[in-house]
């Protein structure tokens, strides 16, 4: 997990910002529906930046360079709204595309090697990965309980903390697979260190505990097939615009 102010440990693994412009909700529990609303949480979280929006605005106003630039872009200068808009607009530039998988799907048969093609076919069939990691951004933007961390004493209730519905206990947002080879460790708690361990986790049928997603069943992939899926995941790496 990430380390914040005064070396405090965060509760969750920081999710990737790749292609957040395509997201419909944000944070592992989906507590906000816009990037502008997302901005205030890390600023005001006592384990992260440990500040207040008003304090940040005052510091920016006191800085001649920032004050001048905000004044150039916004008629009302430095405000909470303009701070949030600026950070959110920056996050929308973090786009990752044109991966080998994209080029293969667009008709370039040579974009993937044999192992990556085998992984793609497994991804779309016996691996059942596409059920959650669907669409152009490889996420259904929904919430699933895969059994990660359910045996820990300090359990994270996930989506339930937002909706207050017991059926959402342990559900977390499906992350994008765009750039996944760049974003270790994995899962909402950062408990899985490598892509191979991720695939092996799902090959076992996920974790254990109540309210597991119905898709959490053993995949019965052999060692070679696990490797093919790992190679496929590396091929979703993509390029900056």
C-alpha positions in Angstrom: 0.0 0.0 0.0 1.0 3.6 -0.4 2.9 5.6 2.3 1.4 9.0 3.2 2.0 11.8 5.6 4.3 11.1 8.5 5.0 7.6 7.0 1.4 6.5 7.6 0.4 3.4 5.7 -2.7 3.6 3.5 -5.5 1.1 3.8 -5.5 0.2 0.1 -3.2 -0.3 -2.8 -3.4 2.9 -4.9 -5.3 2.1 -8.1 -3.9 2.8 -11.5 -4.6 6.2 -13.1 -4.3 4.9 -16.7 -7.4 5.7 -18.7 -9.3 7.1 -15.7 -10.9 9.5 -18.2 -13.0 6.5 -19.2 -14.2 5.6 -15.7 -17.7 5.9 -14.4 -16.8 5.8 -10.7 -13.6 6.1 -8.7 -11.8 4.5 -5.8 -11.9 0.8 -5.2 -15.3 1.2 -3.6 -16.7 3.6 -6.2 -17.6 6.3 -3.7 -17.5 9.2 -6.2 -18.8 9.6 -9.8 -16.4 12.2 -11.1 -12.7 12.9 -11.1 -13.3 16.4 -9.7 -15.0 14.9 -6.7 -12.2 12.3 -6.3 -9.6 15.1 -5.8 -10.5 16.1 -2.3 -10.3 12.6 -0.7 -6.5 12.1 -0.9 -5.9 15.7 0.1 -8.0 15.5 3.2 -7.3 11.9 4.2 -5.2 11.9 7.4 -3.2 8.9 6.2 -2.4 10.4 2.8 -1.8 14.2 2.5 -3.4 15.1 5.8 -4.5 18.6 4.7 -7.6 20.6 3.9 -8.8 21.9 0.6 -8.9 25.4 2.0 -5.3 25.1 3.3 -4.1 24.0 -0.2 -6.0 26.9 -1.8 -4.4 29.4 0.6 -0.9 28.0 -0.1 -1.5 28.2 -3.9 -2.7 31.8 -3.6 0.4 32.7 -1.6 2.7 31.3 -4.4 3.2 34.0 -7.0 3.7 31.5 -9.9 0.6 29.4 -9.1 -1.5 32.5 -8.4 -0.6 34.0 -11.7 -1.2 30.8 -13.7 -4.6 30.2 -12.0 -5.5 33.8 -12.8 -4.6 33.4 -16.4 -6.8 30.3 -16.8 -9.7 31.1 -14.5 -11.5 34.4 -14.0 -11.9 33.7 -10.3 -8.4 32.5 -9.8 -7.5 29.9 -7.2 -10.6 28.2 -5.8 -11.5 24.7 -4.6 -13.4 24.1 -7.8 -10.6 25.3 -10.0 -8.0 23.2 -8.1 -10.2 20.1 -8.5 -10.8 20.8 -12.2 -7.1 21.3 -12.8 -6.1 18.0 -11.2 -8.9 16.1 -12.8 -8.1 17.5 -16.3 -4.5 16.4 -15.8 -5.6 12.9 -14.9 -7.6 12.7 -18.1 -4.4 13.0 -20.1 -3.1 9.7 -18.7 -4.3 7.7 -21.7 -2.8 4.4 -22.6 -3.7 2.6 -25.9 -2.4 1.1 -29.1 -1.3 -2.1 -27.3 -0.3 -5.2 -29.2 -3.7 -6.6 -28.3 -5.4 -3.6 -29.9 -3.3 -4.0 -33.1 -4.0 -7.7 -33.3 -7.8 -7.1 -32.9 -7.6 -4.5 -35.6 -6.2 -7.0 -38.1 -2.4 -7.0 -37.5 -1.9 -10.8 -37.2 1.8 -10.3 -36.3 1.2 -8.0 -33.4 1.0 -10.9 -30.9 3.4 -13.8 -30.7 2.2 -17.4 -30.2 2.2 -17.3 -26.4 0.2 -14.0 -26.4 -2.3 -15.3 -28.9 -2.8 -18.4 -26.7 -3.3 -16.1 -23.7 -5.9 -14.0 -25.6 -7.9 -17.1 -26.5 -7.8 -18.2 -22.9 -8.8 -14.8 -21.7 -11.8 -14.9 -24.0 -12.8 -18.5 -23.2 -11.8 -20.9 -20.4 -10.1 -18.2 -18.4 -13.5 -16.3 -18.1 -11.5 -13.1 -17.6 -13.6 -11.2 -20.1 -16.7 -11.4 -17.9 -15.3 -8.6 -15.7 -12.4 -7.2 -17.7 -14.6 -6.3 -20.7 -14.9 -3.5 -23.2 -12.2 -1.3 -24.7 -10.8 -0.4 -21.3 -10.8 -4.0 -20.0 -13.2 -3.3 -17.1 -16.9 -3.6 -16.7 -16.7 -0.7 -14.1 -18.7 -3.0 -11.7 -17.9 -4.4 -8.3 -17.1 -8.0 -7.5 -16.1 -10.1 -4.5 -13.1 -12.3 -5.4 -12.2 -13.3 -1.9 -9.2 -11.1 -1.6 -8.3 -10.4 2.1 -11.5 -12.0 3.6 -9.6 -13.9 6.3 -7.8 -10.8 7.7 -8.7 -9.4 11.1 -9.0 -5.8 9.8 -11.5 -6.6 7.0 -12.2 -4.0 4.3 -15.9 -4.1 3.5 -15.4 -2.5 0.1 -18.5 -1.4 -1.7 -20.6 -2.0 1.4 -19.0 1.0 3.1 -20.6 3.2 0.4 -24.0 1.5 -0.2 -24.6 0.1 3.4 -25.9 -3.0 1.7 -24.7 -6.3 3.2 -24.7 -7.9 -0.3 -21.9 -5.5 -1.3 -19.6 -6.7 1.5 -16.2 -7.5 0.0 -17.0 -6.2 -3.4 -14.4 -4.0 -5.1 -14.3 -2.3 -8.5 -12.8 -4.2 -11.5 -9.5 -2.4 -12.3 -8.5 -1.8 -15.9 -5.9 -4.1 -17.4 -4.4 -1.3 -19.5 -0.8 -1.1 -18.4 -1.2 -3.8 -15.8 2.4 -5.0 -16.3 3.5 -1.6 -15.0 1.4 -1.4 -11.9 2.5 -4.1 -9.4 1.5 -5.0 -6.7 -2.1 -6.1 -7.4 -5.5 -6.3 -5.7 -7.1 -3.7 -3.5 -4.8 -4.6 -0.7 -1.6 -4.9 -2.6 -1.3 -8.5 -1.4 -0.3 -10.1 -4.8 3.1 -9.2 -6.1 3.3 -10.5 -9.6 1.1 -11.2 -12.7 1.7 -14.9 -12.4 0.5 -14.9 -8.8 -2.6 -13.0 -10.0 -3.4 -15.6 -12.6 -2.7 -18.5 -10.2 -5.1 -16.8 -7.6 -7.9 -16.9 -10.2 -6.9 -20.4 -11.4 -7.5 -21.6 -7.9 -11.0 -20.1 -8.0 -10.1 -16.9 -6.1 -10.1 -16.6 -2.3 -12.5 -18.1 0.3 -15.3 -16.6 2.3 -19.0 -15.7 2.0 -20.6 -13.9 -0.9 -18.0 -14.8 -3.4 -18.8 -13.8 -7.0 -20.4 -16.8 -8.8 -17.6 -16.6 -11.4 -15.0 -17.6 -8.7 -14.6 -21.2 -9.7 -11.3 -23.1 -10.4 -10.2 -22.6 -14.0 -8.2 -25.8 -14.2 -5.5 -24.3 -16.3 -2.1 -26.0 -16.5 1.2 -24.3 -15.8 1.8 -23.5 -19.5 -1.7 -22.0 -19.8 -1.1 -19.8 -16.8 2.1 -18.6 -18.5 0.1 -17.8 -21.7 -2.3 -15.6 -19.8 0.6 -13.8 -18.1 2.1 -13.1 -21.6 -1.2 -11.8 -22.8 -1.5 -9.4 -19.8 2.0 -8.0 -20.7 0.7 -7.4 -24.2 -1.9 -5.0 -22.9 0.9 -2.6 -22.0 0.1 0.0 -24.6 1.7 3.3 -25.6 1.3 6.9 -24.6 -0.4 9.1 -27.2 
